[in-house]
Amino acid sequence: MSNQFWQDKRVLVTGGTGFLGSFVVDELRKRQPTAIFAPRKADYDLRETTATDRILADTKPDLIVHLAATVGGIGANREHPAEYFYDNLMMGVQLVHKAYEAGVPKVVIIGTVCAYPKYTPIPFKEEDLWNGYPEETNAPYGLAKKMLLVQSQAYRQQYGFNSIFLLPTNLYGPRDNFNPASSHVIPALIRKCLEAKARGDSYIEAWGDGSPTREFLYVEDAAEGIVLAAERYNDSEPVNLGSSFEISIRDLLTVIARVTGFEGEIRWDTTKPNGQPRRKLDVSRAEQAFGFKSTTSFEMGLARTVEWYVAQQSVPVTPEQQTS
């Protein structure tokens, strides 16, 4: 850990009170920068130009980590494609442009695995990013984020502006969003299993047929990767952040049912979309470029996530959860 890089830095983390952002702030605190700012959307709505001007004037950052985003699972993406496109594009494009105008030395932009084409060869390599259209259910979100990569590269080419673009895979962990209307797959299934168990239900329903695969990265590992990139990486070529752990949704739900203690039947609703068929990243560039490698096993990360959620609900933790 290099505190020398951070000792004179004022760091602005947009979205710093959110799921990933809160862990990035925790990771930054270990480096002891001069100041860390994690303002709330209520105070600075970055879709508004005036708010973007104010946040830069108020914080005077040496480094920006742009995590603010409007996000959700497949259902939320299908219901709000226009919002997901507009919000994410406007927040990012204005912030990067205003940061350039203000002379901010570096911006770290967080993209999304949803930017990859629907049918990308496994494992996803960064150079495959433009070889097709993203999976339809989250394409507006993915493309809005992808435009920030275009902006990053264009501003480096024309202005010499230092911004980097990271592509994290699906994240999970404590403090995640467990709202069933907008949550991603792991928190959604954890909540579904625990609530079904509490009610004594004999079965649960899950979307699709269980065949798609996903790669999951524990949120604390993701935060470490982002901070390492902020410290060590200075290029506009995109970089994947992942764990190299691929699991089918069917197997994922089996593991979650076991960890939560739900013993009922799993029924698959094949009228609902599967999403992208497979996701698994090539993570070699991150290790080579700034020394990042995921260290948290999926079973350990999942156990911590379930324990955190159960604690929030004041539900007794089962012996299996305590020993996982």
SESETI-367647 format. One line per 4 residues: number of its first residue (from 1); their letters; for each residue x, y, z of C-alpha. Coordinates in nm, 2 decimals. Last residue first. Layout:
NUM> a> X Y Z ~ ...;
END
This chain:
324> stqq> -1.98 -2.08 0.64 ~ -1.98 -2.15 1.02 ~ -2.22 -1.88 1.13 ~ -2.45 -1.94 0.83;
320> eptv> -2.47 -2.31 0.90 ~ -2.56 -2.23 1.27 ~ -2.86 -2.02 1.15 ~ -2.85 -1.64 1.20;
316> pvsq> -3.15 -1.51 1.40 ~ -3.35 -1.25 1.20 ~ -3.30 -0.88 1.30 ~ -3.36 -0.78 0.94;
312> qavy> -3.04 -0.59 0.91 ~ -2.85 -0.89 1.07 ~ -3.00 -1.12 0.81 ~ -2.87 -0.90 0.54;
308> wevt> -2.52 -0.89 0.68 ~ -2.51 -1.26 0.74 ~ -2.63 -1.33 0.39 ~ -2.35 -1.11 0.24;
304> ralg> -2.08 -1.26 0.46 ~ -2.18 -1.61 0.35 ~ -2.18 -1.51 -0.01 ~ -1.83 -1.36 0.01;
300> mefs> -1.70 -1.67 0.18 ~ -1.86 -1.91 -0.07 ~ -1.74 -1.69 -0.36 ~ -1.38 -1.69 -0.24;
296> ttsk> -1.23 -1.34 -0.16 ~ -0.89 -1.27 -0.32 ~ -0.95 -1.09 -0.64 ~ -0.63 -0.99 -0.82;
292> fgfa> -0.51 -0.63 -0.89 ~ -0.14 -0.56 -0.96 ~ -0.18 -0.23 -1.16 ~ -0.13 -0.30 -1.53;
288> qear> -0.04 -0.68 -1.52 ~ -0.31 -0.78 -1.28 ~ -0.57 -0.56 -1.43 ~ -0.48 -0.68 -1.79;
284> svdl> -0.51 -1.05 -1.69 ~ -0.88 -1.03 -1.59 ~ -1.03 -1.20 -1.89 ~ -1.40 -1.17 -1.79;
280> krrp> -1.68 -1.43 -1.76 ~ -2.04 -1.36 -1.86 ~ -2.26 -1.60 -2.04 ~ -2.61 -1.60 -2.20;
276> qgnp> -2.69 -1.22 -2.14 ~ -3.04 -1.18 -1.99 ~ -3.25 -1.49 -1.91 ~ -3.59 -1.32 -1.98;
272> kttd> -3.91 -1.42 -1.80 ~ -4.16 -1.66 -1.97 ~ -3.92 -1.94 -1.86 ~ -4.04 -1.91 -1.50;
268> wrie> -3.81 -2.16 -1.32 ~ -3.95 -2.34 -1.01 ~ -3.71 -2.41 -0.72 ~ -3.85 -2.65 -0.46;
264> gefg> -3.82 -2.61 -0.09 ~ -3.51 -2.65 0.14 ~ -3.43 -2.28 0.22 ~ -3.14 -2.28 0.47;
260> tvra> -3.00 -1.95 0.36 ~ -2.66 -2.10 0.27 ~ -2.82 -2.40 0.09 ~ -3.08 -2.19 -0.10;
256> ivtl> -2.80 -1.95 -0.20 ~ -2.59 -2.24 -0.33 ~ -2.88 -2.39 -0.53 ~ -2.96 -2.04 -0.66;
252> ldri> -2.61 -2.00 -0.79 ~ -2.61 -2.34 -0.96 ~ -2.92 -2.24 -1.16 ~ -2.78 -1.90 -1.23;
248> sief> -2.47 -2.06 -1.38 ~ -2.14 -1.99 -1.22 ~ -1.82 -1.82 -1.34 ~ -1.53 -1.73 -1.11;
244> ssgl> -1.26 -1.53 -1.29 ~ -1.28 -1.27 -1.01 ~ -1.34 -0.95 -1.21 ~ -1.22 -0.60 -1.29;
240> nvpe> -1.18 -0.55 -1.67 ~ -0.96 -0.26 -1.79 ~ -1.04 -0.01 -2.06 ~ -0.75 0.15 -2.26;
236> sdny> -0.75 0.52 -2.15 ~ -0.41 0.50 -1.97 ~ -0.28 0.61 -1.63 ~ -0.29 0.32 -1.39;
232> reaa> -0.11 0.31 -1.05 ~ -0.30 0.50 -0.78 ~ -0.65 0.52 -0.93 ~ -0.61 0.16 -1.05;
228> lvig> -0.52 0.04 -0.70 ~ -0.82 0.23 -0.56 ~ -1.05 0.06 -0.82 ~ -0.91 -0.28 -0.75;
224> eaad> -0.94 -0.25 -0.38 ~ -1.31 -0.14 -0.41 ~ -1.38 -0.44 -0.64 ~ -1.22 -0.67 -0.38;
220> evyl> -1.45 -0.52 -0.11 ~ -1.75 -0.57 -0.34 ~ -1.70 -0.94 -0.40 ~ -1.68 -1.00 -0.77;
216> fert> -1.93 -1.23 -0.95 ~ -1.90 -1.39 -1.29 ~ -2.23 -1.49 -1.44 ~ -2.37 -1.78 -1.63;
212> psgd> -2.70 -1.81 -1.81 ~ -2.88 -2.15 -1.78 ~ -3.12 -2.09 -1.50 ~ -3.43 -2.12 -1.71;
208> gwae> -3.56 -1.76 -1.69 ~ -3.67 -1.59 -1.37 ~ -3.69 -1.77 -1.04 ~ -4.00 -1.90 -0.85;
204> iysd> -3.99 -2.03 -0.50 ~ -4.13 -2.35 -0.35 ~ -4.28 -2.51 -0.04 ~ -4.33 -2.18 0.15;
200> grak> -4.28 -2.19 0.52 ~ -4.32 -1.81 0.56 ~ -3.97 -1.76 0.70 ~ -3.82 -2.00 0.44;
196> aelc> -3.99 -1.81 0.16 ~ -3.86 -1.48 0.30 ~ -3.51 -1.61 0.33 ~ -3.51 -1.76 -0.02;
192> kril> -3.65 -1.45 -0.19 ~ -3.42 -1.22 0.00 ~ -3.11 -1.42 -0.10 ~ -3.24 -1.45 -0.46;
188> apiv> -3.28 -1.07 -0.50 ~ -2.95 -0.99 -0.33 ~ -2.77 -1.23 -0.57 ~ -2.96 -1.13 -0.89;
184> hssa> -2.95 -0.75 -0.88 ~ -3.20 -0.54 -0.69 ~ -3.45 -0.29 -0.84 ~ -3.80 -0.39 -0.75;
180> pnfn> -3.70 -0.65 -0.50 ~ -3.51 -0.39 -0.28 ~ -3.21 -0.58 -0.15 ~ -2.95 -0.32 -0.26;
176> drpg> -2.61 -0.42 -0.14 ~ -2.47 -0.31 0.20 ~ -2.28 -0.65 0.24 ~ -2.16 -0.82 -0.08;
172> ylnt> -2.22 -0.86 -0.45 ~ -2.08 -0.72 -0.78 ~ -2.14 -0.82 -1.14 ~ -1.83 -0.75 -1.35;
168> pllf> -1.63 -0.43 -1.31 ~ -1.52 -0.25 -1.63 ~ -1.27 0.03 -1.55 ~ -1.21 0.34 -1.75;
164> isnf> -0.92 0.58 -1.69 ~ -0.89 0.96 -1.72 ~ -0.58 1.18 -1.77 ~ -0.66 1.46 -2.01;
160> gyqq> -0.39 1.50 -2.28 ~ -0.64 1.74 -2.45 ~ -0.70 1.59 -2.79 ~ -0.61 1.23 -2.75;
156> ryaq> -0.68 1.21 -2.37 ~ -1.01 1.38 -2.42 ~ -1.11 1.14 -2.70 ~ -1.01 0.83 -2.50;
152> sqvl> -1.21 0.93 -2.20 ~ -1.50 1.04 -2.41 ~ -1.52 0.71 -2.59 ~ -1.49 0.53 -2.26;
148> lmkk> -1.77 0.76 -2.12 ~ -1.98 0.65 -2.42 ~ -1.96 0.29 -2.29 ~ -2.15 0.40 -1.97;
144> algy> -2.45 0.52 -2.18 ~ -2.42 0.20 -2.40 ~ -2.45 -0.03 -2.10 ~ -2.75 0.15 -1.95;
140> pant> -2.93 0.16 -2.29 ~ -2.83 -0.21 -2.36 ~ -2.96 -0.35 -2.04 ~ -3.25 -0.57 -2.16;
136> eepy> -3.11 -0.59 -2.52 ~ -2.78 -0.76 -2.45 ~ -2.51 -0.53 -2.59 ~ -2.46 -0.48 -2.96;
132> gnwl> -2.15 -0.62 -3.13 ~ -1.77 -0.63 -3.16 ~ -1.70 -0.30 -2.98 ~ -1.59 -0.44 -2.64;
128> deek> -1.40 -0.74 -2.78 ~ -1.06 -0.56 -2.72 ~ -1.13 -0.57 -2.35 ~ -1.14 -0.95 -2.35;
124> fpip> -1.45 -1.13 -2.23 ~ -1.35 -1.49 -2.15 ~ -1.55 -1.63 -2.33 ~ -1.64 -1.49 -2.67;
120> tykp> -1.89 -1.20 -2.66 ~ -2.25 -1.27 -2.77 ~ -2.45 -0.99 -2.61 ~ -2.18 -0.74 -2.68;
116> yacv> -2.00 -0.59 -2.37 ~ -2.13 -0.27 -2.21 ~ -2.32 -0.46 -1.95 ~ -1.98 -0.54 -1.79;
112> tgii> -2.01 -0.19 -1.65 ~ -1.81 0.14 -1.65 ~ -1.65 0.31 -1.35 ~ -1.46 0.62 -1.45;
108> vvkp> -1.14 0.72 -1.26 ~ -1.07 1.09 -1.32 ~ -0.72 1.25 -1.29 ~ -0.55 1.59 -1.27;
104> vgae> -0.86 1.81 -1.23 ~ -0.80 2.11 -1.45 ~ -1.14 2.27 -1.41 ~ -1.22 2.24 -1.78;
100> yakh> -1.12 1.87 -1.77 ~ -1.33 1.81 -1.46 ~ -1.62 1.99 -1.63 ~ -1.60 1.76 -1.93;
96> vlqv> -1.57 1.44 -1.71 ~ -1.86 1.55 -1.49 ~ -2.08 1.65 -1.78 ~ -2.03 1.32 -1.97;
92> gmml> -2.08 1.10 -1.66 ~ -2.39 1.24 -1.51 ~ -2.56 1.30 -1.84 ~ -2.49 0.95 -1.98;
88> ndyf> -2.59 0.76 -1.66 ~ -2.91 0.96 -1.61 ~ -3.02 0.96 -1.98 ~ -2.96 0.59 -2.05;
84> yeap> -3.10 0.45 -1.73 ~ -3.39 0.69 -1.74 ~ -3.48 0.58 -2.10 ~ -3.45 0.21 -2.03;
80> hern> -3.68 0.23 -1.72 ~ -3.90 -0.08 -1.71 ~ -3.67 -0.32 -1.89 ~ -3.37 -0.21 -1.68;
76> agig> -3.57 -0.24 -1.36 ~ -3.67 -0.60 -1.45 ~ -3.31 -0.70 -1.55 ~ -3.15 -0.57 -1.23;
72> gvta> -3.09 -0.21 -1.13 ~ -2.86 0.09 -1.18 ~ -2.87 0.47 -1.19 ~ -2.51 0.57 -1.14;
68> alhv> -2.26 0.76 -0.93 ~ -1.93 0.58 -0.93 ~ -1.70 0.85 -1.07 ~ -1.37 0.84 -0.87;
64> ildp> -1.24 1.19 -0.90 ~ -0.88 1.29 -0.81 ~ -0.71 1.62 -0.73 ~ -1.05 1.75 -0.61;
60> ktda> -1.15 2.11 -0.54 ~ -1.45 2.00 -0.32 ~ -1.68 2.30 -0.33 ~ -1.59 2.43 -0.68;
56> lird> -1.61 2.08 -0.83 ~ -1.94 2.00 -0.66 ~ -2.08 2.34 -0.76 ~ -2.00 2.30 -1.14;
52> tatt> -2.16 1.96 -1.15 ~ -2.46 2.09 -0.96 ~ -2.50 2.38 -1.22 ~ -2.48 2.13 -1.51;
48> erld> -2.76 1.92 -1.37 ~ -2.75 1.54 -1.42 ~ -2.50 1.55 -1.13 ~ -2.77 1.61 -0.87;
44> ydak> -2.55 1.75 -0.59 ~ -2.70 1.79 -0.25 ~ -2.98 1.53 -0.27 ~ -2.74 1.31 -0.47;
40> rpaf> -2.52 1.28 -0.16 ~ -2.16 1.39 -0.13 ~ -1.87 1.15 -0.08 ~ -1.56 1.38 -0.03;
36> iatp> -1.23 1.24 0.09 ~ -0.96 1.47 0.22 ~ -0.58 1.48 0.26 ~ -0.55 1.11 0.16;
32> qrkr> -0.51 0.85 0.44 ~ -0.45 0.54 0.23 ~ -0.67 0.32 0.46 ~ -0.94 0.59 0.43;
28> ledv> -0.94 0.52 0.05 ~ -1.05 0.16 0.11 ~ -1.34 0.27 0.33 ~ -1.44 0.53 0.06;
24> vfsg> -1.43 0.26 -0.20 ~ -1.64 0.04 0.02 ~ -1.91 0.31 0.05 ~ -1.89 0.37 -0.32;
20> lfgt> -1.97 0.01 -0.41 ~ -2.31 0.02 -0.23 ~ -2.39 0.39 -0.23 ~ -2.26 0.67 -0.01;
16> ggtv> -1.97 0.74 -0.24 ~ -2.19 0.78 -0.55 ~ -1.94 1.04 -0.67 ~ -1.61 0.99 -0.49;
12> lvrk> -1.41 1.32 -0.47 ~ -1.05 1.28 -0.35 ~ -0.83 1.56 -0.22 ~ -0.48 1.42 -0.25;
8> dqwf> -0.16 1.53 -0.07 ~ -0.09 1.21 0.11 ~ -0.23 0.98 -0.15 ~ 0.07 0.89 -0.36;
4> qnsm> 0.28 0.86 -0.05 ~ 0.03 0.62 0.11 ~ 0.15 0.33 -0.11 ~ 0.00 0.00 0.00;
END
